[in-house]
């Protein structure tokens, strides 16, 4: 299928029909959910096609996801191919504990992404404000976070920092900093704004009717907070950019892309989950959320 698309693309390039090419690409891919393995979806894409990927794969068998599994290394390589230069992949994962030891799968995946060419732009934390209570039988502190690895194909094209941490608006005179050689720089006045940029630990409530307000989504066994997905979309993309989720699940990435005036593509191998996605998007279009 990709070969066929490449032939069409090459013909359009040679004949100078750039606008027609873009229109065909939009009709084939934009704002669509593909009920198939994500490798099949990406095989139809040209190189350097996606601006941003936001996803949470079925890591470490922590959920059954209707019995489907995934070929991590092949998917990572395809994500590198289809991601635009300067594009970003947000990979939200965690590790299970087996026989008293965490697997470390998340770090193995992060290192593989680096091996194939991605930069590990940031290791962020998704902190769950209402994580389950500590179980003393495990003899460990409760697990209250997941990793949000931010990979970039070169330097990110887009960074729109979210400034929502309250601080005191003030002017401080005579602030000094040291030079690399240890000498002091000339003092200068610094103005602090009312809000400062976030750090890389993001906190959200999760659970029933907190992760999202649309009940239909909870037919899926593992959904991530809408606000978290929206914050990544705002941070790493601009309006009209193309957002991809290779494990679309309940459709949160598509929903938040649509709300924030981005285009989306989703791959979801489960027909049952695709039905959930379509219902959420249809209700969104109808103004029911």
N, C-alpha and C positions, 0 to 999 in steps of 0.2 A: 504493500500500500504506500509506504514511504517512497519507493522507487517511482511509483506513478505520480505522486505529488511532486517529486523532484523533477520529473520530466515536464510537468505543467509549469512548475516554477522556472525552470531553465528556458522554456519557450517564451514565457512572459518577459523574463529578463532580456532575452535577445531582441524581442520585439518592442521593448521599451514601455510595456504596459504596467508600470509600477502601481498605479491606482487600481487597476483591475486585479493584479496579484493580491494586493492588500484586501480587496473586497472578497475575493475567493477564500482567502485564509480566514477572514472573519465569518463567512457563511459556513465554512467547514468546522471551525473550532470554537469560536467565541460564544460564551454564555451557554455552554452545553455540558451535560453530564453524560459520560460514556459508561455504560454498564458492561465493563470488561476489565481485564487485568491492565494495570497502568503501563506495563511494558508495551502492550498493544496500542494504547493511546499515544504514547511517546514515539512509537515507531512511525506514526503518521506525521510527526512534527519535523519541521526543518531545524537545522542547527540554530542556536542563539535565538530562540523563539519566545521564551517565558521571562517576564520581568521579575516575578517573585513567586516562590513556592512557600506555602504555610501548611504544615502537615504534622500529624502524629501517627506514625506507623504502628502496626500490631506487634509491639516489642515484647520479647521474652515470654510469649505465650501467657501473658497475664489475663487475656480475654480470649475466648474461642473465636469470635467474629465469624460465626456460622461455619467454622471449620476451615476457613481460607488461611493460607500462609503466604509468605512473599520471599522473593529472591533478592536479598538486600544488595549484594554487590552489583548485580546487573542493573538494578533500579538506580543505585547511586551513580553509576557510570552514565546512564541515560539522562539523569537529572543534570549532570555536568554538561552533556552535549546540548540539551535543549535550553539551558539557562543562558540568557544573554550575557555578554561581557559586561561586568558591572552589576549583574543580577544577584539576587540573594535567595538562599534556601533556609527557611526556619524549620528545624528538625526537633520536635518535642518528644522526648523519650524518658524512660526511667528503667531501673533494673529490678528484677525480682530477686528475692533471697531464697537460695536453695541450700538446704542442709547447713543453715547458719552462716552462709557466705553470699554476699551480693555478687551477681554475675559479672559486672563490669562491661556488659554488652554496649551500653551507651558510649563509653570511652573508646571501645574497639571500633564502633561505627564512626565516631568523630575522627579517629586517626585514619580510617580508610578514606573518608571524604578528603582529607588532606593529601593522602597518597595519590589520588586521582586528579589533583589539581586545584581543589577548592582552598581558599584561605579560611581558617577558623577565625572569623571576624570577632566573635564574642561568645562566651559561655555564660548564658543568662539563666536565671532561676525563676521558675513559676512556683511561688509559695502559696500553699492552700491555707487560707485563714481558718477554715473549719475542718481540718483534717481529722480522721478518726482518732479516738482516744488511744493512749499508750496501752499496750498489752504487756504486763509484767512477765508473762511466760516467755517472751522473746528475748528478755534481758537486753533490750536496746531502746533508745529513744524512738518515739513515733516518727514515721516517715511523713514529712509534711511538704515535700517539694518534688518537682520534676526538672530535668534539664531542658533548656531551650537553646540548642546550638544554632548559632547564626553563621552560616557559611556564605562566602561571597566569591564570585568568579572574577578575581582581581579586586580592585578597589570599588566599593559600592557606588553605584550611580546616584543613589538617592538616600538621604538621611534627613528625616524630619523629626527632630527630637521632641518628645512630649514633655512639656513643662507644667507639672501640676503638683509639685511639692511646695507647700506653703513656706515662705520665709519672710523675714522682716525687710521691707523696702527701706534701704538706708544707704548713706554714702559714708565710706570709711576713708579717711585721709592717711596718706603716708604708708601705704601697703608696700612691703618690700619682698622680693624673692631672690633666691640665689641663682647665680649662673652655674653652668656645668663645672667650672673650675673652682667653685666654692665662694667666689667673691659676691658681694651684694649688688643687686641692681639698684638703679636710681628709684627712690620712692615715688609712687604715683597713687592718685586717688582712684578708688574703685566704687562703682555704684552697684549695689545688689538689688535685683528686681523682687517683685512681690512673690513670684513663683520661680523655682529653679528647676533645671532639668532632672528627670528621674535618674536613678542609678540602674544597675542591671538586675536587680531583684524586684520582680513584679508580684504584687499580692492580689488575689482574687478569692471570692467565695465560690465554692462549687457544691454540687449536689442538686437534688430535686428542686426545681423552680428557682434556683440561684444561678446555675450555669447558664440557663436561658429561661425565658418565660413561656416558650411554646412547648406544650406538653408532648406533642407528637415526637419531638427529638429524643425523648427518654425511652423510646422503643429501641434505641441503639444502646449497647452496653457501656460505651465509654465516650462521652462527649466533653469537649473542652470549653471553657468559658468564652462566650461571644465577645466580651470586652477584651479579653486577651488577644484573640485573633484580630479584632479591629485595631488594637494598638500596634500590632506588628504590621498590618496592612498600611496604616497611616505612617509608620516609621520608615518603611523600606520601599514605598511605592508612591506614585502620583496618580491623579485622576486619569482614567482611560487606560492605565497600564493593565497588563494581562497577568492574572493571579491563578496559580495552579495548585490543586491538591490531589496527589496521586492516590490517597486513601481517604476519599471524601466523607465516608461514614454517614453522619446524620446531615451533612450539608452546611455546617457552620461557616466554613471558609467562603463558600459561594454566597451565602446569605449576607455576610459582612462585606464582601467585595461589592455586591450589588447595592447595599445601603450606602457605601462610601464611593459610589460612582466609578468603580473599577470593573473591568471585564473579568470573567472567570472561565476556567475549564476544570472539570472534575472527572476523576476516574473512580469507579466503585464497582467491584466485582460481584457484589451481592445485589440481586434484584430486589430483595426485601428492603435493603437500605436505600436503594435508588428511589423506591416508592416514598420513603420518608423524606428524602431530599426534595423531590418534586412537590410534595404536599407543602413543605415549608416555603419553598420558593413561590408556589402559586398563592399561598395565603399572604405572603409578603406583597406580591403584586396586587392582591385584592385589598390591601390596607388592613389586614386582620391582625397584624402584629404591631 
